[in-house]
Amino acid sequence: MNKKTKAITLNTLAILGFYTLVSIMILTGTLNNYLSNILITVLITIIMTASLNVTTGLLGQLALGHAGFMAIGAYTSALFTKSMAMDFGWSLPLSLVLGGITTALFGMLIGIPALRLQGDYLAIITLGFGEIIRVVIENLSFTGGAAGLTRITRMTRAFSEDRALSSAIQFTIVFFITALIIASIFTLGRSRHGRAIISIRENAIAAEATGIPTTRYKLLAFTIAAFFAGIAGGLFAHQTSILNAKMFGFNKSIEYLVMVVLGGMGSITGSVVASVVLVSLPELLRGMAEYRLIIYSLLLIMMMLFRPAGLLGTREFSMLAFWERLEAVWHRVFRREAKTQMPFQPRYDVWDEKPVLQTHQLGIAFGGLKAAEKINIELMNDEIVGLIGPNGAGKTTVFNLLTGVYAPTEGQVILMGKQVQGKQTHQITVDGIARTFQNIRLFKSMSALDNIKVAFHSRMRYSPLSAIIRDSKCLSEERGIDIRARELLRVFEMEALADVPAGSLPYGMQRKLEICRALASNPKVLLLDEPAAGMNPSETAELMETIKTIRSQFSVAILLIEHDMRLVMGICERIYVLNYGRIIAHGLPEEIRNNPEVITAYLGQEQAQKEAEHAQGT
Amino acid sequence: MNLFLNQLINGLHVGSIYALIALGYTMVYGIVKLINFAHGDILMIGAYTAVVTLVSLNWSAPAALLAAILACVLFGVLIERVAYKPLRKSPRISSLITAIGVSMLLQNTALLIFGAQSRPFPTVLHVAPLRFLGLQVSFITVLTVLVSAALMIILQVFVKASKAGKAMRAASEDYNTAQLMGINVNTTITLTFAIGCALAGIGAYLYVMAYPAVSPTMGSLPGLKAFIAAVLGGIGVIPGAMLGGFVMGIAESLTKAYISTTMSDAVVYGILILVLLVKPTGLIGSLSREKV
């Protein structure tokens, strides 16, 4: 038995062992009703916290209305079981699914407008929605109004006359639903979808420029979180048997948020641990009821002061390894070992027709200010072209226009014969324009390898559902891009750094990684925004070699902004000069070097004249 | 019509208290980007100080007001130094959770000391209601609106014209640059908390004059509402807090009069959501776009 299978066995045994032990304790009455009820509360809290961690930890958006989602699930589920004349064994699971779906729909409905906002404003708007849900429930008649719902079937009573047996069945249901949800969040988190969601947290602009449809993924994360919260609500309703809108107020949402942060944002196991601790802690302190909440709040403050990143930070406990191993066993047992295939073909036929990228009278005005106008640029296949100009000339603005970060107010961008202006950044990236940024925008806490994998996103096809069950499609695609991403790192001699978080790489490496990531989206045109900024002469020389290698190996056209004239003159075949948002000159490096207008733009009128006189004199 | 005007005046009354509290949120947010969840509980501290000094110690009303302001400032500054300052460089959510912890701590400590039952606040002003245009307006209402308006004007002038005010504005843009210009950022932040809490102290006094019941959790709701008001107006902007407070107060009292008492919260949040969707930075907040 190798180490891996041993670990799987151990973990499986631990989970099943815990389950068996607790079940026996409930059946024999060792774990009385009070304690087993707390246990159920812990499990439901785990679902709530872990699902909130999807929005707050993985997506990085602060949400303050999670209890509202729980309320929707709870009421939907309770109303369903109350009104259906069905055996509880059937109506409960149906009601949970229904509660989950209804909540997910609400999540989507709220998410569509709300996710346009960011940061604290999103937090406030979710707070608002959460409170509205509560108030509306309080004022509707079919939800029982302010009095709430009562006499909802209790899971502890429903399954058997024997209280202990019924209790054990309740535990079984809640335990395995919780385990399933946690596992789904894990597998999803480690798939292309999870990477897309995390990349938004790390740097939304870069995610968009790497081809991630950020709005869709924000909505997906939000909806998934709502779905799970709805299920937790349904379980909660059938645990307590009474529902009251006041149970789902702002304070409840805050409670879950506290757990997410204490466990560590983005760490699902952290959420599990925090839920266990924070639900049982007040119970343990029940002996000193008066000081209970004071101690609790002091611990909270201390915890934040001394471990601001939470218990586990963004790290995960070995559960993760466990699940990976479990599915490995799954594939071994059922011989579903996926064939490793290379699902990626180069997307583009060789583009011989010229030019690959072309702009016509491109321009943008901010209010009355024309930041760029009448920009006409042409880029041939495999060409390296420079875009230079004094500070504030509008160079980065041109990049932003080409990549759809700004929507042009006039003119066209034509990529391989097709107009792309007006499209969203991620669509343009997928169409074939990739870029780097002047101020490096990496997904800092993701590994170098994962940074590149994010850029492969648009070329992968498997769905969130296959990500959750990790079917063969998902596995083969993941295996494929793992190989490709490592190959790419090898080209840049960075394969040894694959697992290092991008944020801890040295500066030069970060620049390289950003280029590497841009290439991973398989562009036809690569835009480099000041690639040599902050580099010393030898690093710059190395960079020049790298850029030439890129052009030949990846067959891309490169347009680069740079102030380092040695680099520009050394590798650019043609140069455009920009000043005050207009192209003032265009030609071969030699022509640009001697163009009087360019010299004036860089040195000013007077200085340029002096230079000219000086040149004549010699 | 009279009902409408009366409700409008009621709305202005509540609204100006919200506005005073909202200023504390907005100033603190403007400079440290922290939603200070404990701010509502500062209000509670002010109210307890006032009731204890007035009733148990038999102080005069102005002395009690002064005591309330001082207590609020003291607590506010203490909380900032002990709980928030060490976290200034941590992720913002850590300080948010700390603020929640501080809020819980204050509430539960008050619960331990004063008990859960609310204490009545004595009548400190015996002035007959004012009459004009056939309306009867309580003196407290007039006083509250005037005091708040005056305080806000003073604050606005202070922030725009004084040296300390400039330091605040500079620090809220960029700590490091402000420091390079010779501004003591720590002192500036402390001053911001102190001013915000002093306003909360005055707000507390005005609040319990209108709603004479003091309890450990009394600060949560007005705190939350004031915070919403700050966001509604545009958080970080002083006139925004004022505008947001008035809009909130008036919307709330009109809903209570014409639609339903229980739905008033939903209407207020609804307005907030609509405003944010149309203008994501609040009524008069300005947009800062991330530069690419």
Interface residues (C-beta under 8 A of the other chain):
Chain A: T56 L62 P113 A114 R116 L117 Q118 D120 Y121 A123 I124 I125 L127 G128 F129 E131 I132 V135 V136 E138 N139 A146 I205 F250 I254 L257 V258 V261 L262 M265 E290 Y291 L293 I294 Y296 S297 L298 L300 I301 M304 L305 P308 A309 T396 N400 V405 F437
Chain B: Y29 K33 I35 A83 P86 L87 S90 P91 I93 S94 S95 L96 I97 T98 I100 G101 V102 M104 L105 N108 T109 L111 L112 L224 I228 V231 I235 S260 T262 M263 D265 A266 Y269 G270 L272 I273 L276 L277 P280 T281 E290 V292
